[in-house]
Amino acid sequence: MDEQGLNDAAIMLMSLGEEEAAEVFKHLSPKEVQKLGETIARMRAVSKEKVDEVLNRFTNDAAAQSLLVSDTSNYVRAVLKRALGDDKAALLIDRILQGGDVSGIESLKWMDPLSVAELLRNEHPQIVAAILVHLDADQVSAILEQLTERQRGEIMLRIATLEGIQPTALKDLNEVLFKVLAGGDKVRKSSLGGIKTAAEIINLMGSGMDAAVLDTIREHDMDLAQKIMDKMFVFDDLNKLDGRAIQTVLREVASETLVVALKGAQPDLRERILSNMSSRAAEAMREDLESRGPMRLSEVEAQQKEILKTVRRLADEGQIALSGGGDDAFV
């Protein structure tokens, strides 16, 4: 959801009142709740005209839709079984319908990184890896930052070499992650982990941590480390995007995020990005960059990571293509 969509959704929720808004939040993902919560917290006065505009648009959109199926879960099961047969359908049904389950690993998505790190700190790296690959890369990166350098390296090595998850491998977490993947032996192996997952997580790690993790992996398997590096997409790699892709990214990035990120960018990348802005916007950005004093490296890197998250989301949605350092696209 872009910034405008978040603002409109926030206005809509505030118009509903506390009880109704709380019911809506129950149906959102942890990341959606966080983004909407932050947007509402930042929002100040909203004009009556803006509120009316949002409510009218919502009413029109809602009126244009109808509920075709009363029980969508049963509908999905019936259609998949009819199309694929019981065995093949079983491979997909639980994965499709598990979004409503907040037990086990799903509940970790609602926890802050420090709490998850404390929960997993004393578990075997293989078990931790098997759990973390179910979470979003940015959350995993933040969790790993709370662990020791050695733990990070051992866990990332296992994530990079993971070929699938057997539900029984997670039973050691006992009460905390009870019934993480329900169904025991009936649940098939999920294709989680691997080089691409490792690259996405390492991309989001703090300064210095990424190099240390890669060094650990390199000690065990030099070829594996190189394959991960080939799949990594860092801020300087924005130079590899074509003009249309850069413009697509810029439409999704707030100007404040961009100006901080560009403070630490190489001159050629900075000029490439500015050349894909309108002359007026580019001039305003240049003035803003010149007026800013020295900034902490950690602050610059944090904003660069925010842009990388946007880039990765756009790539996942198929709106842009990323060069992954080899012949294959990193999407």
N, C-alpha and C positions, 0 to 999 in steps of 0.2 A: 504494500500500500504506500503511495507516495505521500509527501508532506501535506498536500491539499486534501487528500482522502482522509488522512489521520485527523486533520483539523475539523473536517465536516463530521466524521464519526464521533469525535469528542463533543461537538456541539449537539449532535443528535442524542447522545447518551445523557448529557447534562439536562436536556429538555425533558427526558423521560422521568427524572426523579430517581432517588436512591434505590428504592426497592426494584423498580423495573430495570434500571441499569445493572444492578447486581445480577439479575436473572440473565441478562445478555452476556455479561462477563463469564458466566458459567460455561458458555458454549464457545469460548475463544481459547486459543492456544496460549501457553505461557508468554511467548514472545509478543503476541498481539496484545495481551493484557498489559505487559510492561510498556509497550509503545504508546498505547492509548492512555494509560495511567500517567505517563510522563507528559504527554500532550495536554491532558486535562490540568495537570499541576501547573504547567507553564501558562495556561490560558488566562487572560484577564477579561476585561469588558468585551462583550460581543454585541454588535448593533442588532436592533430588532429586525432590520432588513435582512441581515445575514442569516439570522435564525430562521426567518420565514422562508428564505431561499432554500436553505438546507432541508427544512421540513417538507416544503412543497416538492422538491426533487425526490425525496425519499418516498413520499406518498405516490408520486407518479410512477416511480420505479417499482414499488410494491404492487401497485394496481396492474402493472403490465405482466406480473408473474402469477402463476397458479401452482398449487401443490398437486402434482400429477400422481404421486404415490404416497399413500398414508403411512406405510411402514417401509422406509427405504432400506433398512438393514435386511429384512426378509426378502425384499425385492432383489437386492444385490446377490444374496445367496442363491435364490431361485434361478436368476438369469445366468450366473456363472456355472451352476451345476448343469443347467440345460445345455449351455454352450460348450463346456469343457469336460463334463463328466465329474463324478464325485472326487476322484483322486486329484486331478489337476486343479479343480476349483478349491480344494482344501489348501493348496499352496498359496492362494491369494486372499481367501476370505478373511482369515484372522488378521493379516497385515493391513487390509483395507479398513476393517472395522475396529481396529484396536485404538483408534484415536480417542474414543470416548472413555477409555480405561485410564484411571489416574493412579493405579497401584504399581508397585515395583518400580521399574525403570521410568515409566511415564511420570511418576511422582517426582523423580529427580529433576525433571525439566522445570519444576516450579521452585526449586531450591537455589539459593545463591551459591556461587562457585566455592566459597570457603567451606560452607556446610557440607557440600558433596565431597570436597577434598578430605575433610576430617572423617567423613563416613568411610572413605575408601583407603585412607592413608596406610593402614596396616594389612590390607588385602594383597594377595599375590598379584604381580603385574599382569599375568595372563587374565585373571578374573577382572581386574580393573579395565584392561583393554576391551574385553568382551562387553563390558557395561558401557564404556564411554562411546563406542562406535554407534550406539543408539541415539546419542545426543547430537545437537547441532555443533558444527565445528567451532563457532565462536564461544559457546559455553565450555566445550572441552578444553580449548586453549586457556580460558580463564581458570579452569579447575587445575590444569597442569602447572600453571604459574604458582599455585599454592603449595606444590610438592617440591621435594629436593631435586637437584640436578640429576642425580643418579636415577631416581624414580621416573623422572620425565623421560630420560633416555631409554630405560627398560620398557616402559609402557609404550612409547612411540615405536620402538623396534617391533613389538608384538602387534600393534595396530597395523603397521606397514606390511607385515607378513601374514595377517589374518585372512583366511580364505572362507570363513563362514562361522556361524555361531550355532552351537548345539545348546538347546535350552538347559540341559543338565549341567553345563559348565557353570551356570550362575547360582546353583543351589547353595554354595558355600556362604552366601550372604545371609542365609537363614531368615530370621524374622524381618530384617530391614528390607530385603528385596524378595519377600515371599511371593511365589507365583509370578515371577517376573515375565516369563513367557509361558503362559498356561498351556497345558495340553501334553506335557512330558514328551514321550517318544513320538506322539502323533504330529508334533509340530516339526516341520521340515527346517533344514538348515537355511538361514537367511544370508544373502550375499552382502554382508557388511564388512567394513574394513578395507584394507588394501592400500596400494600406493597413492591413489587419488585422494582417499580420505586422509591419509597421513600428510600429504602435501597441503591440503586445505587447513588442517589443524596447525601445522608448523607455520604457515603463512601468518596466522593470527597471534603467534606468540610474541612476547615482549622482546625488546632489543637484547641481543646476546644469548637469549634462551634458544632461539632457533638454531644458531650455529652450534651450541653445545649439544643439542639433541642430534643434529646431523653428524657431529663428530662421533657420538656414541654409536649411531647406526653404522657409520663408516667403518668403525673398528670391527664390527661383526660381519658386515657385508658391504664392500665398497660399491659393487654394482647396484645394490638396492638403494644406497644413498644417492647415487647418481640418477637413478630412475625417479626418485622422489624430487630431487632438485629440478629435473626436467619438467616435472608437472607443477612446480610451484609458480605462482604468479605474484610478483612483488610490485611495489608502487612504480618503480622505474619501468616496468614492463607495459605501463600505459602507453609508452612510446610505440609499442607494437600494434596498437589498435588503429584502425583506419579512422578517417575524420568523422564519418557518420557514427561510428561506435562511440567515439569521444563525446560527440554532441549528445548522444542518447544518455550517456553517463552524467553529463553536466546538468541535464534537465532534472535529474533525480537527486542532485547534491546541493545542500544549502550553501549559500555564498560564504558564510562564516567558516564552515567546515573546509571549504576549498581554499580560502586564503591562508588558513593555518597550515594546511597540508602542503601548499605550494611554497611556504617559507623554507621547508627543508628539501625541496625538489631540486634536481639538477637543472641548470639553466636551459638546456635544450628541451627537456620535458616541460618546463614551465612555459616556454615560448610555444611549444606545440599545443598545449592546452589553451593558452590565450588566443592562438590563431584560429581556434575553433569556436570562439565566442564572438558575439556581435562586437563591432568596434566600440560602441558605447560601454558595454559590459566589460570588455577587455581593458579599456582605459580606466574605468572605476576600480577594477581589480588591481591594476598596476599601482594606482595611487594608494590603495589600501595596503598593498605589500610594502611600499616604500615608507608608509607612515608607521608601520608596526615596528616596535623595538625587538630586541632579542627575545626568543621564546625557548622554553624548555624543550629539549629533544623528545622527552616522553610525551609532551602535549602534541607536538607535531606528528609523532608516530601514531598516536591514538587517532587523530583525525585522518591520517592516511589509511589506517585500518578500516575506518568507517567507510571511506570511499571504496576500498577493496571489497568490503561486504556488499556494497551496492553493485559493483562490477560483477561479482560472483552471482548475485541474484539475477541480474539481467542476463547473464550467460545461461543460467539454469532455465530461465524462462524462454530462451531462444531468441532474445532481442538483439544480442551481440554475440560475436564469436571471439574467443580468446586464443592467442597463440601460446601453446604450452611448452615451447622450447624445442619441440620436435615436429614431426610431420602431422601428428594428430592434433585436433582441436581440443582444448581444455574446457569442457563444458560441464 
